[in-house]
Amino acid sequence: MSPFKAIYWNQYFELKKKQKESAARANGTGIVTMTIVMFLFAIFMLLMTFYPDFERDTSRFVSKSFGRNSGKMIGQMGIILLILIIYPLIKYTIGTRNYFFRTVVKYSILSQDEQKQISKKGMKYFIGSILLFVLSIITMIIKSFV
């Protein structure tokens, strides 16, 4: 089971209870996209935190390309660019109707306990990416004071 299948199953499993399973594929695609984006930004920030050369080279590139006080703008542009790249990739690969329904059929035949377990794993993957992202921000903040 891949983390992405577990996230899609989580959305279907939770929304089916509310009779809104038609929105599960779109929600799953959005959540998978944000999971990947947060994970990539967390890795980037951790690299900047623990590898001074990487931070120096990145800062030098950004200041030469965009000016000195453009860090916030670059961050926003980076997130938007990543979303614009990753969302279509997800939507047209694992977010297709066929892939989604094969995942739903595959997990629907399992017992109720196994379905709940897979659903929880999907949510854990998403929450894990959020925690990694927050941890990387905290690490950068702590490093700036040390």
C-alpha angles and dihedrals in degrees: 000000000000123000089243093054089049091053092049090047090049091055093047093044094050097041093045088066089058092043091244098113090132088075094049097091094050092045091047092051091051093047093047089050093050091045090056094044093050091046092051093047091047091053090047092051093046090051089052090048099049102031111056092187091057091050093047093048092046092048091047092050093048095047093047093047103038109014133259104289100044103099096112092047092049090051092051092045090048093053093046091047092049091049091048090053102038100041096061090043091054094040094053098039116034094002096064120121092245095051092046094050093046088053092048093048092046093054097035092069092057123094119273091252092052090048091053091047093053090045090054090049090054091053091046091056091053095045089045091058090050091050092048090050092050091045091053091051091049090048091053091049093050091047091053090058095046 
